Amino acid sequence: MPLSDTAVLFSDPRIAAIALGNSDEPLVDLRDMPEVRVDARLADPAGAYAQLREGVVSRLLDAHRLLPRGLSFLVTEAYRPLDRQQAIFDEYRDELRRRRPATNISPRARHHRRILSAALTRAGFANYPTQWWHWSFGDRYWAHHTGADRTRYGPTRFTPAAQTNGC
């Protein structure tokens, strides 16, 4: 899907200007959710990669119910500490400088992206238009996309003792 001229990037000052909301909603371990597959390739020893806000998990399960039979979501990383985020941005920027973006996506991949988009959009998520795989709920980008005056979530920290089971 082409990037429109109206795409708003994370670096846009309008995104940073959105007020942060309450951030005490608990984190839930996605590995306890049989409906959602969790990819452990980016796993950290503490299990932070599999943690997601309770309200986001609820919406992800809503989106799962909207998928055609036999399809499911694969979450590669849910919670990411800030220092890890910065390292990933740096690595990704360097990779983009070395490679050209893919220009030819197979019809099958395009079809699956449309299914993903339809389910997540109906469940209330907002897509970051330059990354088909990046979906938000409750953060500044989501607030901008939906017209909310503030985020639902602010920063949080994962500690293994703070893990909750279930949704």
N, C-alpha and C positions, 0 to 999 in steps of 0.2 A: 504494500500500500504506500503511495507516495506521501512524502512529508509535505503538509500544506504550508502555505505562506504564513498562516496564523499560528503555527506551532510555538508554544511557549516552553523555553528550556528551563531546567532547574536553576541555572545561573541567573535567570531574569530577576531583577530587583523586586518585581511584583510578587514573586514567590517568597523571597526572604522577608518581605514586609508583612506577611500573614502571621497573626498572633498565634502563639502556641496554646493549645488546650490542655486539659487535665491529662496526666500521664500515669495514673495509678491503676489502670486496668491490668490485670495479671497476664503474664506470658503463659502460653500453653504449649506443651511439647507435641509437635506434629507427629512424632513417631508413635504416639498413642492413638492416632486417627487412622483407622483402617481404610477410610475412603481416599486418603491422600498418600501418594508415594513420596518418600523423602530420599533424595540423592545424597549419599554420604561422601561423595568425592571431595567436597569442600568442608567436611566435618572438622570441628575443633574438638580437642579432648573433653571439654566441659559440656559440649552439646548445645552451645548457643545457636549454632546454625539451624537448629530444628525448632527454635522458639518463635512464637508468633502471638500477637495480642489476641485476647479472647474474642473480641468483636470482629477481628479480621478473620479468625478461624471460622466463626459463625457464617460470615459472608462467603468464605471459600467453600464451605460445605453447601451453601445455597447454590453457588455457581456449579459445584460438582453435580448437584441434582439436575441442573439444566443441560448437562452434557449428554450427547447420544450414548446409548448403552454400549459398554465395552471401552469407553474412553475414561481417563482419569487425569488428574493433574500430577505433575512431578515437580516438587519444590526443590530447587537446588540450594537455596540459602534463604532463610527467613530473617533472622536477627543477625546483624553484623555490627560488631563494635567499631567505633569511629576510627581507630588506628588501622584496622583491617580495611575499612572503606577507603581510606586515603591511599593505602598501598595498591588496592585494586584499581582505583582511578589512575594512578601513576602508570601501572602496568598496561592498562587498557589504552591510555593515551599513546604510550610508546608503541604498542602494537598497531594502532591505527595509522601512525605515522609511517610504519613499515609496509602496511598492506593496503590494498584497495578494498572498498566494501563490495560485497557480492552483488552482482547486478542481475543474476538469473536465478530465480527461486522456482523450484518445481511446482507444477500445478497441485500435487498432493500436499506439499508443505504450505502452499498458499491457502488451500482448503482448510487444513488443520489450524492455521493461524486465524482464519475467519471464525471457526467454531470456538476457539479459545476466546477471541475478542467478544463474540456475542454473549457467551456465558458470563465472563467476568464483568462486562459492561452492565448487563442486566442485574448482576448481584451488587452493583454500586461501586466497583473499582474504577480507577482512572488510569488510562494508558499513557506512558511517556512515549511520544510519537517517534522518537529516533531509535527506540529499542522495543521491538515487538514483544519481548519477553518481560518487560518491566512494567509492573502494575502496582498501583498505590491505593491505599485506603487509610484515611485519617491523618495523613501528613500534609505538609504545605502544598505539595503539588496537587493532591486530591482536593484540598480546600479551594485552590485557585480554579481548578477544572470544574468544580461543582458550584462555585459561587459562595461557598461558606465563608463566614467572616473570621473563622479561626479553625485551627486544626482540631481534630478530636484527640490526637496524641502528641505529647512532647517527647523529649528524649527519655530513654529508660536504660537501665543496666541489667544485664543478665548475671545472676549468680546461681550456681547449681542449687543452693538451698532454697531459692525462690521459685523453683519449678513447681508447676501445678499439673495435675493430671486431669484430663478430660476437658470439656468445653463448657 
